[in-house]
Amino acid sequence: MASVVSYVLPPLIAYLAIRKFVESKVKEECELFQ
């Protein structure tokens, strides 16, 4: 079980971090263009 978690967790964390980063960037862009 632990091996599955260690295999799945890093990509999941990376995906969430990238998504959060992209969302903050998009929010900044939207504020700039208003």
URFENQUI-V778608 format. One record per residue. N is the residue number from 1. RES is the residue in three letters. PSI is psi as a letter, one per 20 degrees, with the letter a starting at -180 (* if undefined). Layout:
# URFENQUI-V778608
n:N res:RES psi:PSI
n:N res:RES psi:PSI
This chain:
# URFENQUI-V778608
n:1 res:MET psi:g
n:2 res:ALA psi:h
n:3 res:SER psi:h
n:4 res:VAL psi:g
n:5 res:VAL psi:g
n:6 res:SER psi:h
n:7 res:TYR psi:h
n:8 res:VAL psi:h
n:9 res:LEU psi:g
n:10 res:PRO psi:g
n:11 res:PRO psi:h
n:12 res:LEU psi:g
n:13 res:ILE psi:g
n:14 res:ALA psi:g
n:15 res:TYR psi:g
n:16 res:LEU psi:g
n:17 res:ALA psi:g
n:18 res:ILE psi:g
n:19 res:ARG psi:g
n:20 res:LYS psi:g
n:21 res:PHE psi:g
n:22 res:VAL psi:g
n:23 res:GLU psi:g
n:24 res:SER psi:h
n:25 res:LYS psi:g
n:26 res:VAL psi:g
n:27 res:LYS psi:g
n:28 res:GLU psi:g
n:29 res:GLU psi:g
n:30 res:CYS psi:g
n:31 res:GLU psi:h
n:32 res:LEU psi:h
n:33 res:PHE psi:i
n:34 res:GLN psi:*
